[in-house]
């Protein structure tokens, strides 16, 4: 094997049986746990993927040709064994996203060459799969959970370069909503993918990304460790949103980045810090108006999440757990606004080791339930996870903020006013404002947990004018004192991120960017699309503003 620096490996003795369930299942056979929590597992052996041998051989040969060409023209340096690349984790959530863990590992590399139904991962467990055609899973499947299709739609889970290197192949534009079973996904389906060669000559394959999400960098361009490569998708021969991360040596030999007793391919770990085999975590705590329904791709994910709950109704306090091991207990509780306990109960796993699972208690609010901010909490690993929901007689009304662009000014503008939207769409102001195709949900009325967004207008930069929005009350009052800006109104209402820039449950981050006055007038852009945020700030010399250097200026309800 290649010489490389070793990283510590975590070995877990023994392996309890994992319950089998297809990840992308619209209906789950519910289990009732002691104490009354209901729910079940959502993942193991899925999402599934397969790469046909003919396609794999074609890709491998093409990569070898590309490397030879890049070496010949000096675009890349010859492989250096001493380089010894070590990997960082290749996925994360976009900045500001509310979930507490970015993913679940649904499958590792299968080290058992026999098939079918004979699998062995690096830790001597069975967290992998094979199929009767002879396919033994050769990569690490890092899956979006929960509501993977919604995460894909919102580009919430992004793929990062695990190590610095050079792009040697880039495939985009392939259909990215394959689902069902391996028997129903077309065998010739091609994944959107990026292949990165490292200084030691090894190549990392990043497969199944979302169409149109890939970095604009092309063949021969370099990427830094942690640089965004694209968004998790389900392109190619895939049954659900996930990243298939696969590594080969300079000789083309398959590598398993994990060091462990049953890794038959390499001795040392290829991780800078090898993750543990099991990583228990509270991924999400949410309150739902109805039991959540999970997509099988033919139907949509339907979270039925509720930030606002009415008195005299039933809500479902739901916890989504990663690596919930047999005999583990997660205490949960619901607290009233005054801190007294409305409900508490255990979520105790008496079944099996679950890679990804959800559990809920159905709780009836009395008619006299106190209005205000209620808290749903869970204890795991010595810390308490918490989400806030609000008991109100009526939930605030929602609407949509629509984005427009003025090509002459080079300015962006958003509005949630129906009369302005109708006017601009109808050609007001000579038709100089055009929809960009982007929009995000907002609240039309005030409510608990919402901040008013102040709207200002200025003609002080004639011949150009500009609008400005802020959800920061201190900034709003400060701009009111600036004679160059006229306060117009409260444009809409939004949830706000916490001090670390993280948005509350059931919301998306809205990134705020400033053009640095480069058009001759100040202008801000607001977007929920992280790729757009990266394309503008710093790529186009805009500045990302917002909380804690995340660029999150406000949050949008999902």
N, C-alpha and C positions, 0 to 999 in steps of 0.2 A: 504494500500500500504506500501511498505518497507520504513523505515526511510532512508533518504539520504539528502545530502547537495543539495540545490537547485541552479540552474544556471538560469540567467535571460533569459526569453523567449521573442521573438519578435513577436508581433501580428500585422498583417496588416488588417486594416478594409476594408471590401468589397472585392469583387473578380470579375474581368472582365472575360468574356468568353474567354476560351483558344481555339484557332483553333486546330482541330483534324488533325493529320497527323501521319502516321506510320513512326517511326524513320528511319528504314532501307529501304528507298525507292530509287530506282535507278533513278526515274524521279520525278520531283517536278513540280506541277502546279504553274507556276511563277505568281507573282503579280508585278504590276508596281506601285511604290509609287510616291507621289508628288515629283517633281524634277527629276524623270526619273530613279531612282534606281530600279533594278529588282532583284527578288529572291523569297524567301518564307520560311515558317517554315519547320523544319526537325524533330521536336520531340514534341510529347505529347502522352501519353499512349504507349510509346515504348522506348526501347525494351520491349516486353512483356515476361512474364514468368508465369509459373504455377507449383505448386507442388501438385501432386495427394494426396488426403486424406490418401490413404493406405500407400504411401511412407512416408508421414509426420509422420504418427503414428509409422511406423517402425523405423524411425530415432529417434523420441522422446523416444521410449522404449529403443533403443540401447544406447542413451546418458545416460539415467538413469542407465542402467546396468554398463556402463563404469565408471560413477562417483562412484557408489557403490564399484566397484573393486578397483579404485584408492584410495578411502578413506580407504578401508580395509587394503591395503598394505602400507598406510602412504605416498603415492606419492603426495597427496593433503591434505590440511587441511579442517576441517569442515567449512561450510559457516559461515561468520560473518556479521551480518546485519550492524554493525557499519562501515564496510569497505566502503560502499557507493561508488561504482565505478562510475566514470564519463568518458565520451568518448571524445577522439580526433577524428578528421575527418579521415575516414578509407581508403581514396584513395589520391594519388598525382601522378604527373608526375615524371618520372625519372629525376635526377639532370641533368641540361643542356638542357632539352627539351625546344623548343622555344615558345610553346603556353602559353598564359598569364593566363589562368584559367584551372584547371585540369579536370572539368567535368560539366555536367548538371544533375539536379535532375528531372528525368522524371516521377517518381511516389513516393508518400508517402504511409503510411499505410491507408487503407480504414476503417473508423470508422462507416460506415453505414452498418448494418448487412443485409439489403435487397439487392436484386439483381433481374435481371441484370440492369445495367445502373443507379444505385442509389449509388453514392459515396460521401464521405465527408472526407476530410483530417483534420489534427490536427488544421488547421487554418480556418476551415469551408469553404474551397474551394473545388474544384473538381479535384485536381491533384492526381488522383489515378484511379483505374478501378476495375471492377468485371466482371464476365462472367456468362452465363446462368447456368453453372454446379453448381453454388453456391460458387465459389471461390471469396473471397474478399481479395484483395491484402494485405498481412500481413507484408511487409517490406518496405525498402527504396531502390529504384532503382537509382543507381548512374551511369550514362551512359557516355561512351567515345564519345566526340564530338570535332571537326568534324572528318569525315573519321574514324569512330570507328573500322572498320575492319583493316585498315592500322595500327592504334594504337595497336590493338591486335597483328598483325603480328610482329610489332617491339617491343612489350612488353613495350610500352611507358607509360601506365597507370598501376600503381602497387597498390596492396591491402596491407594496413598496419593494424597491430593490433591496434584497437581503444583504448584498455586498456590492462594493463598487465594481464597475466593469463596463464593457462595451456591448451595445446592441448589435447582434449579428443576424437577427431575423425578427420580423415584425409582421403579424397577420391580423388584419382588422376587417370589419364589415360583414362577418359571418353571423348568421341567425343566432340569437342569444336567449331564446326562451324554450329550449328543448326541455322536455320533462317526460313524465310517465315512467316507463320501465326501459331497460336496455333493449328489450325486444322491439319497442315501438319507436325509439329514436333512430333516425336514418344512420346507417353504418358509414356513410360517406360524409357525415356532418363534420365540419372543420371548426376547431376552436379559434377564437381570437386569442392571440398569444404573443409573448415577447420572450426572446432567448438572449440571455446575457452571459458573455464570456468574461471570466475573471483573470487576474494576473497569473494565476497558477495553471491556466488553461482549462479549468473546469467550466462547465456550462450549466446554468440554472434555467429550467423551463418553467414559465409562468403561464398556465393554461386556463381556458374557459372564461376569459374576461368578457365584460359587457361590450357590445358593439358600439364603436364611436367613442369609447372612454379612454383609449390608449394614449399615452404620451405622444406629442407630435414629433418627438425625436425619432430619427431614422437610422438606418444601417450605418454603422461606423461611429455613431455618436456615443459619448460616455454618459453614464449615470452614476450618481453618488449613492452610498448606502443610505437608505431611508427615503430616497426620492420616489415620488409617486409614479407608478408605471401605468395605472389604470384602475378600473373598478371591478369588483367581483361580479361575475355574471354566470351564465349557464350555457355558453356557446359550445358547439361541438357535440360529441357523444356524451351528454351530461343530463342528469335528471333533477338538478337543483342548483341554486347559486352557491358556488364555492371556488376556491383556488386550489388547483392541483399543482403542487410544488414538487418538482422532480430535478435531480442533480446527477450529472455525469462527469467523470474524470476526463482529463485531456485525451485519454485513450478510448473514451466512449463507454467506459464501464459504469453501470448504475451504482450510485452511492445512496446510503441511508444516512442522513445527517445525525441521527441519534446513535450514541454509543450505548451498547447494552449487551447483556449475555447472549441474546439470540440474534444479534446483528451478524449475519454471515458474510457481509460484504466489506466492512471496514472496521478497524479497531477503535479509532479515535472519533470523538464527537466533532462535527463540523459547525456546531453552534458556539457563538461567543459565550453564551450562558445557556446551557441546555435546559429547556423547560422540563418540569416534572411530568411523569407519565399521567398522573391525575392532577387536575388543577381545579378543585372545587371553587365555585364562585356564584354569587347572586348576579345574574346577568341583568335582570330587570324586575322591578316591583311596579305593578300597575293595578289600577282599579278599572273594572269593566262593567258596562251596563248589561251585557250578556256574555255568556261563555265565549271566549275567542274561538274562531274557526281558522284552520290553517290550510293554505293553498295546496292543491295538487297540480297547479299550473293551469288546469282547465277552468278553475274557479279562482277568484281573488282571495288573498289573505284578508280576513275580516277580523281585525283585533277587537272591535266593539269597545275600545278604550274610552274612558270617561274621566275628564278632569273635574267636571261638575256633576254632583249627585243630588237628586231632589229628595226631601224628606218623604217618608212613607213609601219608599221604593227599595228594591233589593239590588245590591251591587255585589260584584265578585272580586274579592281581594286576591290577586294572582301573583305568584312568584315563579320566575323562570330561572332554572338552575343549570349550571354546567357541572358535569362530573359529580352527580349526586349519588354517593356510594351507599351500598346496602348497610343498614343499621345506623346511618347518619340521621341526625335530627337538626332541623332549623326552626328555632322558635320564631313565631310571627305575632304581631299585635297591631291593633288599630286604636289610635288615641284620639280623643275629642280635642277641641280647640283649647280647653283648659288643662290638658295634660292627663286627664283621668282616662282609665282604660275602658274602651268600649268592647273590645274583644281581644282574647289572646288564645293561642293554641299552637301545638307543635305540628310540623310537617316532618314525619318520621318515615324513613324509607325501609319498609319491611320486605321489599320485593327483590331487587337486583341492582347492579351498578348501572346507572343511567347516564349516558353521555350528555344528553340534553332532554330536559323534562320540564313540565309546567304543573303547578298545583294551585288550587284555589279553594277558598271558603266563600260560600254564598251567605251574605249577611243582610238582614232586613233593618233598614233605618226606621225608627219610630217617627210618627208625625211631628213630634216636638223635638226632633234632633236639632241641636244648636247649630246655627249658621256659623260659617268661618272655615279656617284652615284645619283640616284633619290630617293625621299622619299615619301612614302604613309603614311598619318597620319589620326588619328581619335581622337575625343575628347569625353570623357565620364567620369562622376564622378569627374570632376575637374582636370583630368590628360590627357595627350596626349600619345596615343599608336602610335608606328612608326615601319615601316619596310623599309628596303632599297632594291632597285633593281637597275640593271645596264643596261644602254642603250649602246650597243656595236654593231659594224657591224657584228661580228661573235661571237657566244657563244663558250667558251672554251670546248675542247673535254673531254669526261668523259671515265673512265676506272674503273677497279676493283682491289683493293688490296687484295690478297689472303694470308691467314695465314697458316703457316707450323709449325710442332713441331719436335724437335730432341730429341728422348727419351734418348739417351746416354748422351747428354749435359743437358737435362731438360730445353731446351731453345725454345723460340718462335721466329718466323721470318715472316715478311710480305714483299711482293713484288708485284708491279704492272707491272713489266717488262714481256712482253709476252715471251721473250726468256728464262728468268729464270723460269717462270711458266712451260713452256714446258719441260725444262731440269729437274726440280725437279719432275714433274709428270712422266717423263720418267726414273727416277731412278738415276739421277746424284748424285755424291758423295757417291756412294754405296747404294743409296736408303734410307739413314738415315733420310731424311726429309719427313714427311708425312703430307698431308692436315688435318687440324683439322675440316674442314667443315664450317669454319667461313670466312667471307670476308666482305668488305665494299666498297662502291663506293668512288672514288676520281676523281680528274681532272688530265688529262694527260698533259695539257698545262696551261700556265699562263693565268690569267684573273683578271679583277677588283674584288676586295674583296677577293682574294685568297692569301694564304701564301705558299711560297715554303717549302717543307719538306726536310731538310738536312739529308743525309744518311752518316753514319760513319761505319768504320770497325776496329776491334782491334784483334791482336794476342798476346797482352801483358799478357794474362791470360792463357798461354799455360799450359796443352795441349788443353784447350778450347779456342774458338774464339767467338766473339759476334758482332752483328750489333746494331747500335743505331740510332734512328730517332728523330728529333725535328722540330717542326714548329715555335718555338720561335726564332726570329732572334738574340736576345742577347745571348741565350744559344748556338745557332749554332756557332756564332763567338767565344764564349768562348771555346767550344770543339775543334775548329780548332787550338787553341793554345796549346792543350794538346798533348804532344808527344806520349801518349799511343794510340791515336785514329787517324786514317787516314780518311780524308774527301774523299768521293767517288763521290757524285753527288747530284743533286736534284731528289729525288725519285718520287715525284708527288706533286700536289698542293691541298690545302684544304681550306675551310672556317674556320674562327677562332671564338671562343667564346668571349663574351664581358668580362669586368672586373669582372662581377659577376659569370662567368662561364656558361652563357646562350648562346646557339648556335643561329644563325640567322634563319629566317623563311626558311622552306623547307629543313631543315637539321636534322641530328641525332647527338647526342653527341658521341664522340669517347673517351673512358676512357683509361687513360695511367697508367700502374702499373709497379712497379719496384720490382725485386726479392730480393733486399737487399743483393745481392752477395752471397746468400745461396748455390749456386751451385759451388762456387769457382770462378765465373765470373759474371759480371753484365749482366742482361738481362731485357728487357722491353717487356710487352705485351700490345697490343692495341685492344680494342673490343668495339662494339656498344651494347653489351649485359650487362645490369646492373646486372643481377643475377650472371654472371661470374665475374664481378667486385667485388661484395660482397663476392663471394666464394674465391677469391684470396686475397683481401685486405679488412680487416685484417685477414680473416680466415686462410689463408695459409702463413701468415707472410710476405706477399707482402705489399708494401706501395702504396697507391693511390696518384698519382701526378696530376699535372694539375693546372687549374685556381681556385683560391678562395676556395681551399679545396674540390671542387666538384669531383676531379679526371678527369675532362674533359680536355684532352690535345689538341684536335682539333675537327673538326666537319666533317661530311660526308654528301654529298648531298643525298636527298631521291630520 
